[in-house]
Amino acid sequence: MVSGAVRPARLGEGDLVELVSPAGAADPAVVEVAVGVLTGWGLRVRLGEHALGRRHDYLSGTDEQRLADVNHALRDPEVRAVVCVRGGYGTQRIVDGVDFAAVRADPKLVMGFSDITALHSALWCEARLATVHGPTGSQLVGGLDSRTVRSARSILFGAEPVVVAAEADEETFGVRVAGRASGVLLGGNLTLLATTAGTRHRPDPTGAILLLEDVGEEPYRVDRSLVQLRRSGWLEGVAGVAVGQFTNCVGEDKVSPTVAEVLAEELGALGVPVLGGLPIGHGEQQVAVGLGVRAVLDADAGSLTIQAVTS
């Protein structure tokens, strides 16, 4: 059963943000842009020692280096927010070593998505920390006026609920089961959630609104992940499902079902309200939302309203 979240303080001008890379290697030029965006908000920015590292072409440094950066940021009382530079792969390799005692002692804002879902889930299970499912540093390249950047700033500095409306041009817009549900919003990237099955960081979804999104997965692989969630008990007791962007999730042949058809079949069988078409995930632009906080999913009205992640 989910319980109340620990909500970190919102950011203010002059606060220190640390950029860390718990997963994939980052392009230094992209990181430079992210630093410019954050400093443009009046924040101080520090790069983790290995934030620009590279190992095996897909990891930003060794496991020990990446974990050290994450824990350094979480332990430093001056740091008020930890922004992950990018997703990719690698967070699950280090997440068991995160200093959860430091998180409980000094809750900070943590923002990222995609592979960072593994960190969100661990922080919830171990410390009940409310976190931000929002852009990584690599997504802050669209300019200060882009929807992604404006949404990230609003959630990090603000204390107002976030209202996300389903949009007809999203591929998952037709995935819908009528009804209204409320509960704590949990979840994130579908593939990462499926890989938490059998680990100690699989959140209890009872009474929760489950958020799902993904990228680059063929429909049969989306089906496989959903079946894994169902068979492992991940979907038991969910109050509703919020379906975000499933970007470039297309089959290689003409007989393959669409990803929307796969989602509608699997999620429609749950008997709970389902709302697709939400601009959350790997699309060209995304809306940042809080995880671990209360949400109301209204499939009839086509909206998801999420409590502020900050106190």
Buried (B, 14 or more C-beta within 10 A) or exposed (E): EBEEBBBBBBBEEEBBBBBBBBBBBBEEEBBEBBBEBBEEBEBBBBBBEBBBBBBEEEBBBBBEBBBBBBBBBBBBEEBBBBBBBBBBBBBBBBBEBBBBEBBBEBBBBBBBBBBBBBBBBBBBBBBBBBBBBBBBBBBBBBEEEBBBBBBBBBBBBBEEBBEBBBBEEBBBBBBBBEBBBBBBBBBBBBBBBBBBBEBEBBBBBEBBBBBBBBBEBBBEBBBBBBEBBBEBEBBEBBBBBBBBBBBBBBBEEEEBBBBBBBBBEBBBEBEBBBBBBBBBBBBEBBBBBBBBBBBBBBBEEBBBBBBBBBE
